[in-house]
């Protein structure tokens, strides 16, 4: 059975853009024509690829499987075309990596910088997400690699341990702030609660305030607005904060995730090797 390329293109763009109308615009066809191509593909496969939800099309398990096939095929095409255009051995194509804010800028980007400098034809795309969004980002093909502080443990998703983040409590070195107020990213941030669960003598009561992102938390602590549970590597050379004694050190793994595939491009191998070799935290 051979799948028609125009049907696969219609499926892939719909999955990528999460919209039939935007996918139709991207392919310069009518929405009706695009919908017919997707419907014909579903008919030929004997499987539903999208759930037609009012908020937009949602991939089914069969759709996720087909999407990974499309990604592998496109990755191979990009690699071959890039080598032909460059006239030799080089790397090109899209590199899409998503992760949580405290690790993406401080560790992932520096680890990948050497291959991005060596192969400027690579088009990098780094995105920061909330921790609870990252599995969805991977499954919906918004990113090819996601980095989390835990293992997903999902069938068909590869896991590569990059290192370990070490957490401690920090406070301002200059200002006297409230000792019961802890600054977090947002209400869904579980770092502080998980840290205290690990402690034998956790505070009986504590309050929370939200600073928007990890760098906002650090600034808030510097200004004496409260304490925070923070990864050590983010404040090692920061003299405006200090560690609070009396707490046990708490660690979390840093884990790279990507879909298992029958074929991995040379770019993929270079990316994984760069991350495992150059990752500088908790080796």
KADA-V104126 format. One record per residue. N is the residue number from 1. RES is the residue in one letter. PHI is phi in radians with two decimals (* if undefined). OMEGA is omega in whole degrees, 0 to 359 (999 if undefined). D_FIRST is the distance of its C-alpha to the first C-alpha in Angstrom with 2 decimals. Layout:
# KADA-V104126
n = [N	N]
res = [RES	RES]
phi = [PHI	PHI]
omega = [OMEGA	OMEGA]
d_first = [D_FIRST	D_FIRST]
This chain:
# KADA-V104126
n = [1	2	3	4	5	6	7	8	9	10	11	12	13	14	15	16	17	18	19	20	21	22	23	24	25	26	27	28	29	30	31	32	33	34	35	36	37	38	39	40	41	42	43	44	45	46	47	48	49	50	51	52	53	54	55	56	57	58	59	60	61	62	63	64	65	66	67	68	69	70	71	72	73	74	75	76	77	78	79	80	81	82	83	84	85	86	87	88	89	90	91	92	93	94	95	96	97	98	99	100	101	102	103	104	105	106	107	108	109	110	111	112	113	114	115	116	117	118	119	120	121	122	123	124	125	126	127	128	129	130	131	132	133	134	135	136	137	138	139	140	141	142	143	144	145	146	147	148	149	150	151	152	153	154	155	156	157	158	159	160	161	162	163	164	165	166	167	168	169	170	171	172	173	174	175	176	177	178	179	180	181	182	183	184	185	186	187	188	189	190	191	192	193	194	195	196	197	198	199	200	201	202	203	204	205	206	207	208	209	210	211	212	213	214	215	216	217	218	219	220	221	222	223	224	225	226	227	228	229	230	231	232	233	234	235	236	237	238	239	240	241	242	243	244	245	246	247	248	249	250	251	252	253	254	255	256	257	258	259	260	261	262	263	264	265	266	267	268	269	270	271	272	273	274	275	276	277	278	279	280	281	282	283]
res = [X	X	X	X	X	X	X	X	X	X	X	X	X	X	X	X	X	X	X	X	X	X	X	X	X	X	X	X	X	X	X	X	X	X	X	X	X	X	X	X	X	X	X	X	X	X	X	X	X	X	X	X	X	X	X	X	X	X	X	X	X	X	X	X	X	X	X	X	X	X	X	X	X	X	X	X	X	X	X	X	X	X	X	X	X	X	X	X	X	X	X	X	X	X	X	X	X	X	X	X	X	X	X	X	X	X	X	X	X	X	X	X	X	X	X	X	X	X	X	X	X	X	X	X	X	X	X	X	X	X	X	X	X	X	X	X	X	X	X	X	X	X	X	X	X	X	X	X	X	X	X	X	X	X	X	X	X	X	X	X	X	X	X	X	X	X	X	X	X	X	X	X	X	X	X	X	X	X	X	X	X	X	X	X	X	X	X	X	X	X	X	X	X	X	X	X	X	X	X	X	X	X	X	X	X	X	X	X	X	X	X	X	X	X	X	X	X	X	X	X	X	X	X	X	X	X	X	X	X	X	X	X	X	X	X	X	X	X	X	X	X	X	X	X	X	X	X	X	X	X	X	X	X	X	X	X	X	X	X	X	X	X	X	X	X	X	X	X	X	X	X	X	X	X	X	X	X	X	X	X	X	X	X]
phi = [*	-1.99	-1.48	-1.20	-1.13	-1.20	-1.28	-1.13	-1.09	-1.10	-1.10	-1.10	-1.15	-1.15	-1.16	-1.23	-1.64	0.99	-2.86	-1.20	-1.18	-1.19	-1.14	-1.10	-1.09	-1.11	-1.68	1.00	-2.29	-1.30	-1.12	-1.10	-1.13	-1.13	-1.07	-1.15	-1.14	-1.15	-1.10	-1.14	-1.12	-1.09	-1.12	-1.19	-1.44	1.20	-2.60	-1.45	-1.71	-2.27	-1.60	-1.40	-1.63	-1.00	-1.44	2.37	-1.17	-2.05	-1.15	-1.51	-0.95	-1.14	-1.13	-1.10	-1.13	-1.16	-1.08	-1.13	-1.05	-1.11	-1.14	-1.10	-1.07	-1.19	-1.10	-1.13	-1.09	-1.08	-1.14	-1.16	-1.12	-1.12	-1.16	-1.15	-1.13	-1.40	1.26	3.04	-1.37	-2.58	-2.14	-2.63	1.97	-1.50	-2.07	-1.99	-2.22	-2.15	-2.89	-1.51	-1.08	-1.22	-1.96	-1.12	-1.33	-1.45	-2.30	-1.23	-1.06	-1.06	-1.19	-1.61	-0.95	-1.03	-1.34	-1.24	-1.26	-1.23	-2.15	-1.17	-1.31	-1.22	-1.83	-1.43	-2.45	-1.89	-2.30	-1.72	-2.34	-1.17	-0.98	-1.32	-1.68	-1.21	-1.12	-1.06	-1.05	-1.21	-1.20	-1.60	1.14	-1.29	-2.58	-1.59	-2.34	-2.26	-2.03	-2.20	-1.72	-2.79	-1.66	-1.22	1.14	-1.86	-1.09	1.53	-1.96	-1.35	-2.24	-2.22	-1.29	-1.71	3.07	-2.43	-1.61	-1.90	-1.85	-2.60	-1.64	-2.14	-2.50	-1.17	-1.48	-2.00	-1.87	-1.60	-1.98	-1.14	-1.50	-1.77	-1.80	-2.00	-1.53	-2.20	-1.14	-2.78	-1.15	-1.55	-1.26	-1.80	-1.02	-1.15	-1.10	-1.13	-1.06	-1.22	-1.10	-1.39	-1.43	-1.45	-2.26	-1.43	-1.02	-1.20	-2.38	-2.73	-1.92	-2.24	-2.41	-2.06	-1.98	1.62	-2.70	-1.12	-1.29	-1.16	-1.09	-1.04	-1.09	-1.07	-1.16	-0.95	-1.50	1.39	-1.40	2.90	-1.67	-2.74	-1.56	-2.42	-1.17	-1.01	-1.14	-1.42	-2.26	-1.01	-1.85	-1.71	-1.44	-1.48	-2.26	-2.52	-1.36	-1.61	-1.36	1.79	-1.97	-1.33	-1.18	-2.06	-2.14	-2.38	-1.21	-1.93	-2.22	-1.49	-2.19	-2.76	-1.26	-1.16	-2.42	-1.24	-2.38	-2.05	-1.22	-1.09	-1.04	-1.03	-1.06	-1.14	-1.13	-1.11	-1.13	-1.12	-1.17	-1.26	-1.47	-1.76	-1.11	-1.85	-1.96	1.08	-1.29]
omega = [180	181	180	184	181	176	178	178	179	178	186	181	178	178	183	185	180	181	176	183	179	177	178	178	181	181	179	175	177	179	178	180	180	180	179	179	179	180	178	178	178	179	181	180	184	183	175	183	180	164	182	181	179	180	180	181	180	181	170	175	177	178	178	179	179	179	178	175	180	180	179	180	181	178	178	180	180	181	182	180	179	178	180	181	182	178	179	181	177	177	177	179	182	175	184	182	178	179	178	195	186	184	187	183	187	186	184	180	177	180	182	183	181	181	177	175	182	182	183	178	176	180	184	176	181	181	177	181	169	184	184	178	194	177	177	180	179	184	181	176	173	176	180	180	173	180	181	177	176	179	179	180	181	179	178	179	180	180	179	179	180	182	183	172	178	185	176	177	179	175	180	177	185	186	175	183	179	183	181	181	181	182	179	177	178	185	180	181	184	187	182	180	179	178	182	177	182	185	175	179	179	176	179	177	175	182	181	170	190	185	174	176	187	181	173	178	181	179	178	178	179	183	176	182	181	175	177	168	190	175	186	186	182	185	185	183	183	182	180	178	178	179	176	182	176	179	175	178	182	183	174	177	169	190	175	179	173	182	172	184	177	179	175	180	176	177	179	181	179	181	181	179	179	181	181	183	189	181	193	187	173	179	999]
d_first = [0.00	3.80	6.58	9.70	12.59	15.16	13.63	13.45	16.96	18.19	17.12	18.58	21.80	22.33	22.04	24.27	26.86	26.78	27.37	25.54	28.52	28.79	25.09	25.52	28.61	26.96	24.29	26.99	25.41	26.87	26.25	25.17	22.47	21.21	21.33	19.36	16.53	16.54	16.88	13.95	11.73	13.44	12.96	9.17	9.35	12.40	14.54	17.46	17.37	20.96	24.19	26.05	29.39	32.44	32.80	29.30	25.63	25.27	22.14	21.17	20.26	16.53	17.32	19.21	16.40	14.07	17.22	17.84	14.48	15.58	19.01	18.13	16.21	19.17	21.67	20.49	20.57	24.02	25.35	24.48	25.70	28.78	29.71	29.36	31.45	34.04	34.30	34.26	33.58	33.55	31.78	30.61	28.47	29.07	30.77	30.95	33.25	34.75	37.66	40.95	43.81	46.18	43.82	41.64	44.46	46.71	44.41	40.75	41.57	44.25	41.97	39.29	41.88	42.20	38.61	38.70	41.86	40.52	37.29	38.27	34.92	33.49	33.52	34.74	34.59	36.69	37.03	39.49	38.70	40.46	39.63	38.19	35.70	34.06	31.46	30.24	30.24	27.94	25.51	25.37	24.73	28.17	28.90	27.21	30.24	32.82	36.18	37.95	41.18	39.53	36.44	33.75	32.78	29.27	26.40	23.95	26.63	28.55	32.33	34.69	38.42	40.15	43.69	46.05	47.88	51.47	52.99	56.67	58.93	60.43	63.26	65.10	67.46	69.69	69.72	70.50	67.79	67.06	66.08	64.31	62.00	58.66	56.51	52.75	49.75	49.28	49.53	46.18	47.34	47.98	49.41	53.04	52.62	50.64	53.30	56.09	54.39	54.53	58.24	61.04	63.32	61.30	63.16	64.03	63.30	61.52	60.33	57.39	57.13	54.07	53.86	50.32	49.03	50.13	52.23	53.97	54.82	56.40	58.42	59.56	60.81	62.57	64.42	65.56	63.56	62.54	61.02	57.35	55.08	53.61	51.63	54.21	52.48	52.76	56.56	57.71	59.60	60.57	64.34	64.31	62.96	63.87	62.52	64.10	65.36	65.14	61.38	59.10	56.35	52.93	49.69	46.02	43.10	41.15	37.48	34.52	31.18	27.62	24.18	23.22	20.36	18.80	20.12	23.36	24.60	28.09	29.27	28.34	30.33	33.22	33.31	33.42	35.96	38.12	38.19	39.08	41.60	43.26	43.34	47.06	47.63	48.44	47.24]
